[in-house]
Amino acid sequence: MNDFGEDKSQAIWARIMPFLRPIEALIRDPEISDIMVNGEQAVFFEKSGHIERLAGGTISEKYLQVAARNIARALGDDISVENPLLDSRLPDGSRVAIILAPVSVGGTALTIRKFQNRRFNAQNFCASGLLSLAS
């Protein structure tokens, strides 16, 4: 659940998504739990407990900086050279963290930790081997 009304949530996503187009498919994929943009070097994501590199996935530093500022503004926050850290929530409740250079040595870093709406029960835990049935 989030603190945004449905209309406000949609308006915020409409302002943010143009700046996240290079990783939009990752954001919309319900199987992906984490997205990590490490400056211009690489984009990584976590799916089913495994971290993978996005093939051909890079975002220019200039684009990342513009995206960071616009994401912060849309969320009612600020990020700048004087305030280089952002830790906030996206309209769906996911966490977004952004660190600007020079605090982030490799350039602007952006991470999104998505929260799954899936509920687990004892059968799920047994099937995955995390729990065994007592005899």
ChimeraX commands (.cxc) that place a marker at each C-alpha (Angstrom):
marker #1 position 0.00,0.00,0.00 radius 0.5
marker #1 position 1.17,3.58,-0.55 radius 0.5
marker #1 position 0.48,7.06,0.78 radius 0.5
marker #1 position -0.62,8.35,-2.63 radius 0.5
marker #1 position -4.19,8.47,-3.92 radius 0.5
marker #1 position -4.77,6.62,-7.21 radius 0.5
marker #1 position -4.95,9.83,-9.30 radius 0.5
marker #1 position -1.85,11.31,-7.66 radius 0.5
marker #1 position -0.02,7.99,-8.04 radius 0.5
marker #1 position -0.77,7.89,-11.77 radius 0.5
marker #1 position 0.31,11.53,-12.17 radius 0.5
marker #1 position 3.63,10.83,-10.41 radius 0.5
marker #1 position 4.28,7.75,-12.57 radius 0.5
marker #1 position 3.50,9.82,-15.67 radius 0.5
marker #1 position 6.15,12.36,-14.61 radius 0.5
marker #1 position 8.76,9.75,-13.63 radius 0.5
marker #1 position 8.46,7.06,-16.32 radius 0.5
marker #1 position 9.90,9.12,-19.22 radius 0.5
marker #1 position 13.15,9.26,-17.23 radius 0.5
marker #1 position 13.08,5.53,-16.55 radius 0.5
marker #1 position 12.39,4.38,-20.14 radius 0.5
marker #1 position 15.72,2.52,-20.43 radius 0.5
marker #1 position 14.67,0.32,-17.49 radius 0.5
marker #1 position 10.89,0.45,-17.89 radius 0.5
marker #1 position 10.63,-3.22,-18.87 radius 0.5
marker #1 position 12.46,-4.16,-15.67 radius 0.5
marker #1 position 10.16,-1.98,-13.56 radius 0.5
marker #1 position 7.05,-3.51,-15.10 radius 0.5
marker #1 position 8.27,-7.12,-14.81 radius 0.5
marker #1 position 6.65,-8.59,-11.66 radius 0.5
marker #1 position 9.39,-11.24,-11.39 radius 0.5
marker #1 position 12.13,-8.63,-10.87 radius 0.5
marker #1 position 12.69,-7.51,-7.29 radius 0.5
marker #1 position 15.70,-5.17,-7.58 radius 0.5
marker #1 position 17.08,-2.89,-10.26 radius 0.5
marker #1 position 20.57,-1.41,-9.92 radius 0.5
marker #1 position 21.98,1.22,-12.27 radius 0.5
marker #1 position 25.70,1.69,-11.68 radius 0.5
marker #1 position 26.46,4.90,-13.51 radius 0.5
marker #1 position 27.12,4.52,-17.21 radius 0.5
marker #1 position 28.84,1.17,-16.66 radius 0.5
marker #1 position 25.97,-1.27,-16.31 radius 0.5
marker #1 position 22.42,-2.08,-15.29 radius 0.5
marker #1 position 21.79,-5.12,-13.09 radius 0.5
marker #1 position 18.57,-6.70,-11.87 radius 0.5
marker #1 position 17.55,-9.46,-9.49 radius 0.5
marker #1 position 15.15,-12.09,-10.70 radius 0.5
marker #1 position 14.31,-15.29,-8.84 radius 0.5
marker #1 position 17.16,-14.68,-6.41 radius 0.5
marker #1 position 19.81,-14.29,-9.12 radius 0.5
marker #1 position 21.51,-11.04,-10.12 radius 0.5
marker #1 position 21.90,-10.57,-13.86 radius 0.5
marker #1 position 23.40,-7.87,-16.03 radius 0.5
marker #1 position 21.06,-6.25,-18.54 radius 0.5
marker #1 position 22.51,-7.06,-21.96 radius 0.5
marker #1 position 23.35,-3.82,-23.74 radius 0.5
marker #1 position 21.83,-1.85,-20.90 radius 0.5
marker #1 position 23.56,1.42,-20.11 radius 0.5
marker #1 position 22.31,4.92,-19.41 radius 0.5
marker #1 position 24.38,8.05,-20.01 radius 0.5
marker #1 position 25.54,10.02,-16.97 radius 0.5
marker #1 position 23.83,13.17,-18.18 radius 0.5
marker #1 position 20.54,11.31,-18.60 radius 0.5
marker #1 position 20.89,9.73,-15.13 radius 0.5
marker #1 position 21.44,13.14,-13.50 radius 0.5
marker #1 position 18.39,14.64,-15.23 radius 0.5
marker #1 position 16.36,11.56,-14.28 radius 0.5
marker #1 position 17.50,11.79,-10.64 radius 0.5
marker #1 position 16.46,15.42,-10.30 radius 0.5
marker #1 position 13.10,14.87,-11.97 radius 0.5
marker #1 position 12.33,11.75,-9.96 radius 0.5
marker #1 position 13.16,13.62,-6.75 radius 0.5
marker #1 position 10.93,16.57,-7.73 radius 0.5
marker #1 position 8.04,14.27,-8.65 radius 0.5
marker #1 position 8.32,12.62,-5.24 radius 0.5
marker #1 position 8.42,15.98,-3.44 radius 0.5
marker #1 position 12.10,15.71,-2.60 radius 0.5
marker #1 position 15.39,17.20,-3.77 radius 0.5
marker #1 position 18.72,15.87,-4.95 radius 0.5
marker #1 position 21.68,18.06,-5.88 radius 0.5
marker #1 position 25.44,18.40,-5.46 radius 0.5
marker #1 position 24.75,19.86,-2.01 radius 0.5
marker #1 position 22.28,17.07,-1.18 radius 0.5
marker #1 position 23.58,14.07,-3.21 radius 0.5
marker #1 position 21.49,11.32,-1.58 radius 0.5
marker #1 position 17.85,10.45,-2.17 radius 0.5
marker #1 position 15.99,7.71,-0.35 radius 0.5
marker #1 position 12.28,7.73,-1.12 radius 0.5
marker #1 position 9.28,5.67,-2.14 radius 0.5
marker #1 position 7.74,5.35,-5.58 radius 0.5
marker #1 position 3.94,5.49,-5.91 radius 0.5
marker #1 position 3.69,1.67,-5.76 radius 0.5
marker #1 position 5.60,1.58,-2.45 radius 0.5
marker #1 position 8.91,0.49,-3.98 radius 0.5
marker #1 position 12.05,2.07,-2.56 radius 0.5
marker #1 position 14.21,4.26,-4.76 radius 0.5
marker #1 position 17.71,5.32,-3.76 radius 0.5
marker #1 position 19.86,7.66,-5.82 radius 0.5
marker #1 position 23.44,8.76,-5.16 radius 0.5
marker #1 position 25.10,11.45,-7.25 radius 0.5
marker #1 position 28.79,11.78,-8.08 radius 0.5
marker #1 position 31.23,12.48,-6.51 radius 0.5
marker #1 position 29.72,10.63,-3.52 radius 0.5
marker #1 position 29.12,7.74,-5.90 radius 0.5
marker #1 position 32.56,7.22,-7.42 radius 0.5
marker #1 position 31.39,5.55,-10.65 radius 0.5
marker #1 position 28.80,8.18,-11.49 radius 0.5
marker #1 position 25.14,8.44,-10.57 radius 0.5
marker #1 position 23.80,5.25,-8.99 radius 0.5
marker #1 position 20.11,4.43,-8.89 radius 0.5
marker #1 position 18.46,1.45,-7.24 radius 0.5
marker #1 position 14.84,0.41,-7.06 radius 0.5
marker #1 position 13.72,-2.27,-4.64 radius 0.5
marker #1 position 10.29,-3.48,-5.67 radius 0.5
marker #1 position 7.94,-5.01,-3.16 radius 0.5
marker #1 position 6.03,-8.08,-4.20 radius 0.5
marker #1 position 2.32,-8.30,-3.48 radius 0.5
marker #1 position 2.51,-12.08,-3.33 radius 0.5
marker #1 position 1.66,-13.72,-0.03 radius 0.5
marker #1 position 3.41,-16.94,0.96 radius 0.5
marker #1 position 1.97,-19.84,2.93 radius 0.5
marker #1 position 3.48,-22.98,4.48 radius 0.5
marker #1 position 3.02,-24.93,1.23 radius 0.5
marker #1 position 5.11,-22.35,-0.66 radius 0.5
marker #1 position 7.88,-22.61,1.93 radius 0.5
marker #1 position 7.82,-26.43,1.82 radius 0.5
marker #1 position 7.89,-26.45,-1.99 radius 0.5
marker #1 position 10.91,-24.16,-2.03 radius 0.5
marker #1 position 12.77,-26.22,0.60 radius 0.5
marker #1 position 12.78,-23.42,3.19 radius 0.5
marker #1 position 10.53,-25.41,5.49 radius 0.5
marker #1 position 10.10,-29.12,6.03 radius 0.5
marker #1 position 7.11,-30.95,7.41 radius 0.5
marker #1 position 7.61,-32.33,10.90 radius 0.5
marker #1 position 6.84,-36.02,11.22 radius 0.5
marker link #1:1,2 radius 0.2
marker link #1:2,3 radius 0.2
marker link #1:3,4 radius 0.2
marker link #1:4,5 radius 0.2
marker link #1:5,6 radius 0.2
marker link #1:6,7 radius 0.2
marker link #1:7,8 radius 0.2
marker link #1:8,9 radius 0.2
marker link #1:9,10 radius 0.2
marker link #1:10,11 radius 0.2
marker link #1:11,12 radius 0.2
marker link #1:12,13 radius 0.2
marker link #1:13,14 radius 0.2
marker link #1:14,15 radius 0.2
marker link #1:15,16 radius 0.2
marker link #1:16,17 radius 0.2
marker link #1:17,18 radius 0.2
marker link #1:18,19 radius 0.2
marker link #1:19,20 radius 0.2
marker link #1:20,21 radius 0.2
marker link #1:21,22 radius 0.2
marker link #1:22,23 radius 0.2
marker link #1:23,24 radius 0.2
marker link #1:24,25 radius 0.2
marker link #1:25,26 radius 0.2
marker link #1:26,27 radius 0.2
marker link #1:27,28 radius 0.2
marker link #1:28,29 radius 0.2
marker link #1:29,30 radius 0.2
marker link #1:30,31 radius 0.2
marker link #1:31,32 radius 0.2
marker link #1:32,33 radius 0.2
marker link #1:33,34 radius 0.2
marker link #1:34,35 radius 0.2
marker link #1:35,36 radius 0.2
marker link #1:36,37 radius 0.2
marker link #1:37,38 radius 0.2
marker link #1:38,39 radius 0.2
marker link #1:39,40 radius 0.2
marker link #1:40,41 radius 0.2
marker link #1:41,42 radius 0.2
marker link #1:42,43 radius 0.2
marker link #1:43,44 radius 0.2
marker link #1:44,45 radius 0.2
marker link #1:45,46 radius 0.2
marker link #1:46,47 radius 0.2
marker link #1:47,48 radius 0.2
marker link #1:48,49 radius 0.2
marker link #1:49,50 radius 0.2
marker link #1:50,51 radius 0.2
marker link #1:51,52 radius 0.2
marker link #1:52,53 radius 0.2
marker link #1:53,54 radius 0.2
marker link #1:54,55 radius 0.2
marker link #1:55,56 radius 0.2
marker link #1:56,57 radius 0.2
marker link #1:57,58 radius 0.2
marker link #1:58,59 radius 0.2
marker link #1:59,60 radius 0.2
marker link #1:60,61 radius 0.2
marker link #1:61,62 radius 0.2
marker link #1:62,63 radius 0.2
marker link #1:63,64 radius 0.2
marker link #1:64,65 radius 0.2
marker link #1:65,66 radius 0.2
marker link #1:66,67 radius 0.2
marker link #1:67,68 radius 0.2
marker link #1:68,69 radius 0.2
marker link #1:69,70 radius 0.2
marker link #1:70,71 radius 0.2
marker link #1:71,72 radius 0.2
marker link #1:72,73 radius 0.2
marker link #1:73,74 radius 0.2
marker link #1:74,75 radius 0.2
marker link #1:75,76 radius 0.2
marker link #1:76,77 radius 0.2
marker link #1:77,78 radius 0.2
marker link #1:78,79 radius 0.2
marker link #1:79,80 radius 0.2
marker link #1:80,81 radius 0.2
marker link #1:81,82 radius 0.2
marker link #1:82,83 radius 0.2
marker link #1:83,84 radius 0.2
marker link #1:84,85 radius 0.2
marker link #1:85,86 radius 0.2
marker link #1:86,87 radius 0.2
marker link #1:87,88 radius 0.2
marker link #1:88,89 radius 0.2
marker link #1:89,90 radius 0.2
marker link #1:90,91 radius 0.2
marker link #1:91,92 radius 0.2
marker link #1:92,93 radius 0.2
marker link #1:93,94 radius 0.2
marker link #1:94,95 radius 0.2
marker link #1:95,96 radius 0.2
marker link #1:96,97 radius 0.2
marker link #1:97,98 radius 0.2
marker link #1:98,99 radius 0.2
marker link #1:99,100 radius 0.2
marker link #1:100,101 radius 0.2
marker link #1:101,102 radius 0.2
marker link #1:102,103 radius 0.2
marker link #1:103,104 radius 0.2
marker link #1:104,105 radius 0.2
marker link #1:105,106 radius 0.2
marker link #1:106,107 radius 0.2
marker link #1:107,108 radius 0.2
marker link #1:108,109 radius 0.2
marker link #1:109,110 radius 0.2
marker link #1:110,111 radius 0.2
marker link #1:111,112 radius 0.2
marker link #1:112,113 radius 0.2
marker link #1:113,114 radius 0.2
marker link #1:114,115 radius 0.2
marker link #1:115,116 radius 0.2
marker link #1:116,117 radius 0.2
marker link #1:117,118 radius 0.2
marker link #1:118,119 radius 0.2
marker link #1:119,120 radius 0.2
marker link #1:120,121 radius 0.2
marker link #1:121,122 radius 0.2
marker link #1:122,123 radius 0.2
marker link #1:123,124 radius 0.2
marker link #1:124,125 radius 0.2
marker link #1:125,126 radius 0.2
marker link #1:126,127 radius 0.2
marker link #1:127,128 radius 0.2
marker link #1:128,129 radius 0.2
marker link #1:129,130 radius 0.2
marker link #1:130,131 radius 0.2
marker link #1:131,132 radius 0.2
marker link #1:132,133 radius 0.2
marker link #1:133,134 radius 0.2
marker link #1:134,135 radius 0.2
view
